[in-house]
Amino acid sequence: MPHTLTKDQFEEWLRRYKAAWEARDAQAAEKIFSFEGAEYYWTPLEPPKRGLKEIAQAWDEATGRQRDVRFSFTILTVNGDVGIARYQASLTRAESGQPAQLDGILLAEFADSSRCRIFREWWHSTYPPY
C-alpha cells in the first residue's frame, strides 16, 4: 500500500532537500532518498540516476561545480504519496564565477514520510546545462 503523504511531511522533506543542496552535501541528499531502489530523473529526457550510489555521485558532481546556492520552494499539491512543488534557485558556477538562476517543477513520490523513491524535475536556467 502506498504511503499517504501530508503537506507537513512534504514541506519537511523539501527543507532537507534545500539544506542538502545549499550545503552541497551529497551524504545529506542520499539520506532523503535512503534506499537502494530510488530513482532520480534530473531531466525528463535522460535516464534516471538509480540507487543511492549513483544519486550521491551525480549530486556530488553537479553541486561540486556550484557555489553560493540559494533554494526556495512553493508546494503546489500533495496527493496520495506524491508531492509537487515549484522551486527557484540561484547559484554561482564555480569554474567561471557566472551567476545563474533556475526555475523548475519537481515531483516526488514517497516510500514513507521522509524517503523519496522517485524524484522527477523539469527546470530551465539562465545558463546552458553542464
C-alpha positions as CSV (number, residue, x, y, z in Angstrom):
1,M,0.0,0.0,0.0
2,P,1.4,3.4,-0.9
3,H,2.3,5.9,1.8
4,T,-0.2,8.8,2.2
5,L,2.0,12.0,2.3
6,T,0.9,15.0,4.3
7,K,1.7,18.6,3.3
8,D,3.8,19.0,6.5
9,Q,5.8,15.9,5.7
10,F,6.5,17.1,2.2
11,E,7.5,20.5,3.5
12,E,9.9,18.9,5.9
13,W,11.4,16.8,3.1
14,L,11.8,19.9,0.9
15,R,13.6,21.7,3.8
16,R,16.0,18.8,4.0
17,Y,16.4,18.9,0.2
18,K,17.1,22.6,0.4
19,A,19.7,22.1,3.2
20,A,21.5,19.4,1.3
21,W,21.7,21.4,-1.9
22,E,22.7,24.7,-0.2
23,A,25.4,22.9,1.7
24,R,26.3,20.9,-1.4
25,D,26.2,17.8,0.8
26,A,25.8,14.5,-1.2
27,Q,25.5,12.4,2.1
28,A,22.6,14.6,3.2
29,A,21.0,14.2,-0.2
30,E,21.5,10.4,-0.1
31,K,19.6,10.3,3.3
32,I,16.4,11.9,1.8
33,F,16.3,9.1,-0.8
34,S,17.8,6.5,1.6
35,F,17.0,3.2,-0.1
36,E,18.6,1.4,-2.9
37,G,15.6,1.4,-5.3
38,A,15.3,5.2,-5.5
39,E,15.3,6.9,-9.0
40,Y,16.3,10.5,-9.7
41,Y,15.3,11.9,-13.0
42,W,17.5,15.0,-13.5
43,T,15.6,15.9,-16.7
44,P,12.7,14.2,-18.4
45,L,14.8,13.2,-21.4
46,E,17.7,11.4,-19.7
47,P,17.7,8.1,-18.0
48,P,17.4,8.3,-14.2
49,K,20.1,8.0,-11.6
50,R,19.3,4.8,-9.9
51,G,20.2,3.8,-6.3
52,L,22.0,5.6,-3.6
53,K,25.5,5.4,-5.0
54,E,24.5,6.8,-8.4
55,I,22.3,9.6,-6.9
56,A,25.0,10.6,-4.5
57,Q,27.7,10.6,-7.2
58,A,25.6,12.7,-9.6
59,W,24.7,15.1,-6.8
60,D,28.3,15.5,-5.7
61,E,29.5,16.1,-9.3
62,A,26.8,18.7,-10.0
63,T,27.0,20.6,-6.7
64,G,30.8,20.5,-6.7
65,R,30.6,22.9,-9.6
66,Q,28.3,25.3,-7.7
67,R,28.8,27.9,-5.0
68,D,26.5,30.2,-3.0
69,V,23.4,28.1,-3.7
70,R,20.1,29.5,-2.5
71,F,16.9,27.4,-2.9
72,S,13.3,28.3,-2.3
73,F,10.1,26.4,-3.0
74,T,6.3,26.6,-3.0
75,I,4.3,23.5,-2.6
76,L,1.7,23.2,-5.4
77,T,-0.1,20.0,-4.2
78,V,0.2,16.8,-2.2
79,N,-1.9,13.8,-3.3
80,G,-1.5,10.3,-2.0
81,D,2.2,9.5,-2.0
82,V,3.1,12.4,-4.4
83,G,4.2,16.0,-3.7
84,I,4.7,18.6,-6.4
85,A,6.4,21.9,-5.8
86,R,7.8,24.8,-7.8
87,Y,11.4,25.8,-6.9
88,Q,13.7,28.6,-7.7
89,A,17.4,28.6,-7.1
90,S,20.3,30.9,-7.5
91,L,24.0,29.9,-7.6
92,T,27.4,30.8,-8.9
93,R,29.2,28.5,-11.3
94,A,32.5,27.6,-9.6
95,E,34.6,27.4,-12.7
96,S,33.5,30.7,-14.3
97,G,32.1,32.8,-11.4
98,Q,29.0,33.3,-13.5
99,P,25.8,33.7,-11.6
100,A,22.8,31.6,-12.6
101,Q,19.1,31.3,-11.9
102,L,17.0,28.2,-12.1
103,D,13.2,27.9,-12.1
104,G,11.6,24.4,-12.0
105,I,8.9,22.0,-11.0
106,L,9.7,18.9,-9.0
107,L,7.5,15.8,-8.4
108,A,8.4,13.5,-5.6
109,E,6.9,10.1,-4.9
110,F,7.4,8.8,-1.4
111,A,8.0,5.4,0.1
112,D,7.3,6.7,3.6
113,S,7.1,10.1,5.3
114,S,10.8,11.0,4.8
115,R,12.2,8.9,1.9
116,C,11.6,9.8,-1.7
117,R,11.5,6.7,-4.0
118,I,11.1,8.5,-7.4
119,F,12.1,12.1,-8.0
120,R,11.5,14.0,-11.3
121,E,12.3,17.6,-12.2
122,W,11.7,19.9,-15.1
123,W,13.8,23.1,-15.0
124,H,15.1,26.0,-17.0
125,S,18.1,28.1,-16.2
126,T,19.9,31.2,-17.3
127,Y,22.9,29.1,-18.4
128,P,23.4,26.0,-20.6
129,P,23.5,22.6,-18.8
130,Y,26.9,21.4,-17.6
